Amino acid sequence: MNKPTESSRENPSILAYVFLAFVRFYQLFISPLIGPRCRFQPTCSAYTLEAIRLHGAFKGGWLGLRRIGKCHPWGGFGYDPVPQSGSTNAHGRHTGTCATENLVNNVDHSRHSR
């Protein structure tokens, strides 16, 4: 199976259009009925739309499902952007560092070593 090229990501597949239509249906007709409940920014539906547009139907759909799976009282919250191309491994895990990790990792540990 060939990897999608940049041009194929700009032109979503038929399956991607189906996924995008499902999410848009949710945004327009279901979400207004249940009200704002999202713990993340961007919202899970906006995240899923962006993930599908950026990564395609399968990987983008998987990222969207993982994000929805994190949306529970014991899950995370706050700003959680869609990873850019090449910044996740085959399991959808981030391979780079985020801004928070950079702040933590740049702490001066020299005073702690003896």
N, C-alpha and C positions, 0 to 999 in steps of 0.2 A: 504494500500500500504506500503510495507516495504521500509525502508531506505536503500540506497546502502551501501554495506560494502566496506572496503578498497580494497579487492580483486576485486570487480566489477569495481572500479574506475581504477584499473590497466588494466583491460580488458574492453575497451569501448563497449557499446551496438552497435547494428547495426545502430540505429538512430544516435548515436554519430559518427560513421564512415561516415555516409552520411553528417552530418554537417561538420566534419573535411575535407572531400573531397571537399565540396563546398568552404570552406575557402581557402584550398590549391589551388583550381582552380582560385579563385580570386587573390591570391598572385602570381601565376605563369603567368596568362594570362591577367588579367584586370589591376592590380596594375601597371605593367610596362608601360602601355599605358597612364595612367593618371599622373604618376610621384609622387614623395614624397610630401604628403600634410598633414601627420599626425601631430597633435598637442601634442600627448602624447608619452611617452616612457614606455613600449614597444608599438609598433604600434597597432592599433585596431585589425588587423587580427592576429597578434602574441598573443595579449591578449586573443582573442576569442579562439584560438587553446589551449592555456594553461588552460583557464577556463573550456573548455569542457573536456579536459584530466583530470583535477583535480576534477571537480564537476559533470561531466556527461552531457548528452545531454540537459536536460531541464534547470537545474540551470546554467550550463556553457553557454548555448545558451542565456539565459535571461541576464546574466552578460555581455555577448558580445554585445547584442542589446542595453543594457543601456549605455555601453561605447560608441558605435557608435552614440547613441542619444546625448551624451555630446560633440560630435565633430562638433562644429559650432563656428562662430566668437565670440559669447558671452559665450561660454562654458569654461571649464578649459583647462589647458595645463600642461606639465611637466611629472614627474614620477608618474605613477599610476599603481601599481602592482595588480595582481589578488589576491583577499583575500584568505587566507588559509582556509582550512576546519574548520568549527565551528566559524568563525569570522564574519559571516553575519547572519541576522535574516531571517525570511520567506519572507520578501519583498526585500531581496538582499542588505539591508543596513548594513554597517559596524557596528559591536557592540563594537569593541575594539577601542583603540586610535591609531592614527598614530604618527609618529615622530614629525610632526609640532604641533599637539595638545599637545603632551608632553612638547614641548618647551614653548608653550603658557601657559599651566596649571602649569608649574613649576616656574613661575615668582613669586618673592617675593612680596606679596600683603600687607605685614605688614606695610610698610611705607605709604600705602594709607588709612588705617583704622584709625579712630580717636576715 
